[in-house]
Amino acid sequence: MVVIRGATTIAEDSKEEIKLAVKELLEQIVSCNQLRKDEIVSIVFSSTSDIHSFYPAKAAREAGFEGCSLFSAMEPDIEGGLKLCIRVMVFVEKNILPRHIYLRDAKTLRKDITSIFNVAIDGPAGSGKSTVAKRLAEEYGILYLDTGAMYRACALKALEAGVPVDDERAVFDIVRDIKLDIVYDNGAQKTILDGADVSERIREPKISMAASVVSKHPSVRMYMAEKQREIAHKMSCVLDGRDIGTFVLPGADFKFYLTATPEVRARRRYDELVAKGRIVDFDDLKTELVRRDEQDMNRAVAPLKLAEDATLVDTSNMTVEEVVSFLKSKIQERI
């Protein structure tokens, strides 16, 4: 069961205003979440005590949402609270990342999702940035853009084409025509390359090293960074990588740099691969991770480094939940 939240306001307490506002709110929730009405289990409304003319639940029924349970309740008075406000919770039987909708003056209730904002998370391999970025995006109901997966897909494409990954011109010729999508399917992120799901293949160690080489090429980085900026300028999203806050989105609203000791980072990556049935040697993995760090930190274009205005977070002794909670607290301080 997934809950989609929303709210709107009315200009005056009248039946027509309530009907119009409820219809607009529910239709946007359905449209933005790509729902069918038969996927809605129930709709629960609450309205401020200054709304008396018509029940929002009745307005929903008249708007065509009669196939599910409908409830209305009145909220207690809150001093300084938003006036003439209708809130809603839509319960659906669909495994989706919910997009919450706040309209009219109710936008002030959730500035974090009614205004476009970007979160940049940088750090070395195994610092937990991808896991944290995904969770953070889920918490805010915004896009998680896996920039690392984009470079890994480029590396895989080059290797499959028999192109040496250290040949910048040859790699760029491949990248210019790449058909690449980062999509969500049943709540899981997938990397689609030329119509095929390569989510697992791009996590292989040899692809990781190749991606690090490919990402050093100035032409490739410029091309991919522009694609990432285009997406970030259109919608709120969380991006993780090695140069998001310094190169891709230097103007990001929120910047974080996650790190951890090499031992901890290698152990995380080792456990992840073993859980997937891979046979790996811990010492070899650690050596490879350190080598990749050095390679990324010393590349000529957009090296891995801490942005001056980024918050440094050592995750060595923190759980994923603790890191996400810390990042959220920093974001909420400014929203």
C-alpha positions in Angstrom: 0.0 0.0 0.0 1.3 3.4 -1.0 0.0 6.7 0.4 0.1 9.9 -1.8 -0.4 13.1 0.1 -1.7 16.4 -1.1 -3.3 19.7 -0.2 -5.0 22.7 -1.7 -6.8 25.9 -0.6 -10.0 27.6 -1.6 -10.7 31.3 -2.1 -13.9 31.2 0.0 -16.0 28.7 1.8 -18.5 27.7 -0.9 -19.7 24.5 -2.4 -18.5 25.4 -5.9 -15.0 26.4 -4.7 -14.7 23.1 -2.7 -15.8 21.0 -5.7 -13.4 22.8 -8.1 -10.4 22.5 -5.7 -11.0 18.9 -4.8 -11.4 17.9 -8.5 -8.3 19.7 -9.5 -6.2 18.2 -6.6 -7.4 14.6 -7.2 -7.0 14.8 -11.0 -3.4 16.1 -10.6 -2.6 13.3 -8.2 -3.9 10.7 -10.6 -2.1 12.2 -13.6 1.3 12.9 -11.9 1.3 9.4 -10.4 0.0 7.6 -13.6 -2.8 6.0 -11.7 -6.0 4.4 -12.8 -9.0 5.1 -10.6 -9.5 1.4 -9.9 -6.0 1.4 -8.2 -7.3 3.8 -5.5 -8.4 2.0 -2.4 -9.5 4.9 -0.3 -9.3 8.7 -0.1 -9.2 10.5 3.3 -9.7 14.3 3.5 -9.2 16.7 6.4 -10.2 20.3 6.2 -9.6 23.3 8.4 -12.5 24.3 10.7 -13.4 27.4 8.6 -14.7 25.1 5.8 -18.4 24.2 6.3 -20.3 24.5 3.0 -19.6 21.0 1.5 -17.8 17.8 2.4 -14.6 17.2 0.3 -15.6 13.5 0.2 -18.8 14.4 -1.5 -16.9 16.6 -3.9 -14.7 13.7 -4.7 -17.7 11.5 -5.4 -19.1 14.1 -7.8 -15.7 14.3 -9.5 -15.9 10.7 -10.5 -14.0 9.0 -7.6 -17.0 7.0 -6.4 -15.3 3.6 -6.7 -13.3 3.8 -3.5 -13.9 4.5 0.2 -14.2 8.2 0.9 -13.8 10.0 4.3 -13.9 13.6 5.5 -12.8 15.0 8.8 -12.4 18.4 10.3 -9.0 19.5 11.7 -8.6 21.2 15.1 -7.8 24.9 15.1 -4.1 25.6 14.9 -3.0 29.2 15.8 -1.3 30.7 12.8 -2.2 27.7 10.5 -3.1 27.9 6.9 -6.8 29.0 6.4 -9.4 27.4 4.1 -7.1 24.4 3.5 -8.1 20.9 2.3 -5.6 18.0 2.9 -5.8 14.6 1.4 -4.3 11.1 1.7 -4.8 8.8 -1.3 -4.2 5.1 -0.6 -3.3 3.1 -3.7 -2.5 -0.6 -4.4 0.5 0.1 -6.6 4.2 -0.1 -6.1 5.3 3.3 -7.1 7.5 6.2 -5.8 4.7 8.6 -4.8 4.6 12.1 -6.1 2.8 14.3 -3.6 0.8 17.3 -4.9 0.4 20.6 -3.2 -1.6 23.3 -5.0 -2.4 27.0 -4.6 -1.5 28.5 -1.2 -0.9 25.0 0.2 2.4 25.0 -1.7 3.8 26.8 1.4 3.3 23.6 3.4 5.8 21.7 1.4 8.4 24.0 -0.2 10.7 21.0 -0.5 8.5 19.4 -3.2 6.7 22.4 -4.7 10.0 24.2 -5.7 12.8 22.7 -7.8 15.8 21.9 -5.7 18.9 19.7 -6.3 21.0 17.7 -3.8 24.6 16.9 -4.8 26.2 14.0 -3.0 29.9 13.3 -3.8 32.4 10.9 -2.4 34.7 7.9 -3.1 33.5 4.4 -3.9 31.9 2.6 -1.0 31.2 5.7 1.0 27.5 4.9 0.8 26.5 7.8 -1.4 24.4 5.8 -3.9 22.4 4.1 -1.2 21.9 7.3 0.7 21.0 9.2 -2.4 18.3 6.7 -3.3 16.8 6.8 0.2 16.9 10.6 0.3 15.2 10.8 -3.0 12.5 8.4 -1.8 12.0 10.5 1.4 11.3 13.6 -0.7 9.5 11.9 -3.5 11.9 13.3 -6.1 14.1 11.8 -8.8 17.3 9.9 -8.1 19.7 10.4 -11.0 22.4 7.8 -10.9 25.3 9.5 -12.7 27.7 6.7 -12.0 25.4 4.3 -13.8 25.5 6.6 -16.8 29.3 6.4 -17.0 29.3 2.7 -16.3 26.9 2.2 -19.2 29.2 4.3 -21.5 32.1 2.0 -20.4 30.1 -1.1 -21.1 29.1 0.2 -24.5 32.8 0.9 -25.4 34.0 -2.5 -24.3 31.2 -4.3 -26.2 32.2 -2.3 -29.3 35.8 -3.3 -28.9 36.9 0.3 -28.3 39.9 0.9 -26.0 38.5 2.9 -23.1 41.6 5.0 -23.0 41.0 6.2 -26.5 39.0 9.4 -25.9 38.0 10.1 -29.5 36.8 6.5 -30.1 34.9 6.5 -26.8 33.3 9.8 -27.5 32.1 8.6 -30.9 30.4 5.8 -29.1 28.9 8.0 -26.4 27.5 10.5 -28.8 25.1 7.9 -30.2 24.4 6.0 -27.0 20.7 5.2 -26.2 20.6 5.3 -22.4 17.8 5.6 -19.9 17.7 5.5 -16.1 14.2 4.3 -15.2 12.2 3.0 -12.3 10.3 -0.3 -12.6 8.3 -1.6 -9.6 10.2 0.6 -7.2 13.7 -0.5 -8.5 16.0 1.6 -10.6 17.2 0.1 -13.8 19.8 1.2 -16.4 18.6 0.6 -19.9 21.3 0.5 -22.6 20.1 0.1 -26.2 16.8 -1.3 -24.9 18.4 -3.9 -22.6 18.5 -3.9 -18.8 22.2 -3.8 -17.9 21.8 -2.9 -14.2 23.7 -5.9 -13.0 26.4 -6.0 -15.7 27.6 -2.4 -15.1 28.4 -3.3 -11.4 31.1 -5.8 -12.4 34.6 -4.8 -11.2 36.0 -4.6 -14.7 33.2 -2.2 -15.7 33.9 -0.1 -12.6 37.5 0.4 -13.6 36.6 1.0 -17.2 34.1 3.6 -16.1 36.7 5.4 -14.1 38.9 5.6 -17.2 36.1 6.7 -19.5 35.0 9.4 -17.0 38.4 11.0 -17.2 37.9 12.0 -20.9 37.0 15.7 -21.1 34.7 15.3 -24.1 32.8 12.5 -22.4 32.5 14.3 -19.1 31.3 17.5 -20.8 28.7 15.6 -22.8 27.3 13.6 -19.9 27.4 16.5 -17.5 25.3 18.5 -19.9 22.7 15.7 -20.1 22.6 15.6 -16.3 22.2 19.4 -16.0 19.3 19.3 -18.4 17.5 16.9 -16.2 18.3 18.7 -12.9 17.1 22.0 -14.3 13.7 20.6 -15.1 12.9 18.8 -11.8 14.0 18.3 -8.2 16.5 15.5 -7.9 19.3 13.9 -6.0 22.6 13.3 -7.9 25.5 11.3 -6.6 29.0 11.0 -8.1 32.5 12.3 -7.8 32.1 15.8 -9.2 28.5 16.8 -8.8 29.0 19.7 -6.4 32.1 20.9 -8.0 31.5 20.4 -11.8 28.1 19.1 -12.8 25.9 21.3 -10.5 28.2 23.8 -8.7 25.1 25.8 -7.9 23.2 22.9 -6.3 21.0 23.9 -3.4 22.5 21.3 -1.0 25.9 19.7 -1.2 27.3 16.8 0.8 30.6 14.8 0.6 30.4 11.3 2.1 33.5 9.4 3.0 34.7 6.5 5.1 37.9 4.6 5.8 39.2 2.4 2.9 38.6 -0.7 5.1 35.0 0.1 5.7 34.3 1.1 2.1 36.0 -2.1 0.8 33.9 -4.2 3.3 30.7 -2.7 2.1 31.4 -3.3 -1.5 32.6 -6.9 -0.7 29.4 -7.7 1.2 27.3 -6.2 -1.6 29.0 -8.4 -4.3 29.0 -11.5 -2.1 25.2 -11.0 -1.5 24.8 -11.1 -5.3 26.6 -14.4 -5.5 29.9 -13.0 -6.8 33.2 -14.6 -5.9 35.6 -11.8 -4.9 38.8 -11.4 -2.9 38.6 -8.8 -0.2 42.2 -7.7 -0.4 42.1 -7.4 -4.2 38.8 -5.4 -3.9 40.4 -3.0 -1.4 43.5 -2.5 -3.6 41.3 -1.8 -6.6 39.2 0.6 -4.6 42.2 2.6 -3.4 43.6 2.6 -7.0 40.3 3.9 -8.3 40.3 6.7 -5.6 43.7 7.8 -6.7 42.7 7.7 -10.3 39.5 9.8 -9.7 41.3 12.3 -7.4 44.1 13.0 -9.9 42.2 13.1 -13.2 42.7 16.4 -15.1 39.1 17.2 -15.6 36.6 17.5 -12.6 38.6 15.4 -10.1 37.0 13.9 -7.0 37.3 16.5 -4.2 35.4 18.2 -1.5 33.5 21.3 -2.7 34.1 24.4 -0.5 30.5 24.7 0.4 29.8 21.0 0.9 29.1 19.3 4.3 31.6 16.6 5.0 30.1 13.4 6.5 32.2 10.5 7.7 29.9 7.5 7.4 32.4 4.9 8.8 30.4 4.4 12.0 27.0 5.4 10.8 24.0 3.4 9.6 22.3 4.3 6.4 19.3 5.6 8.4 21.6 7.8 10.5 23.2 9.3 7.4 19.9 9.9 5.7 18.5 11.5 8.9 21.5 13.8 9.2 21.3 14.9 5.6 17.5 15.6 5.9 18.1 17.7 9.0 20.6 19.8 7.1 18.2 20.2 4.2 15.2 21.1 6.4 17.2 23.8 8.2 17.1 25.8 5.0 13.8 24.8 3.4 
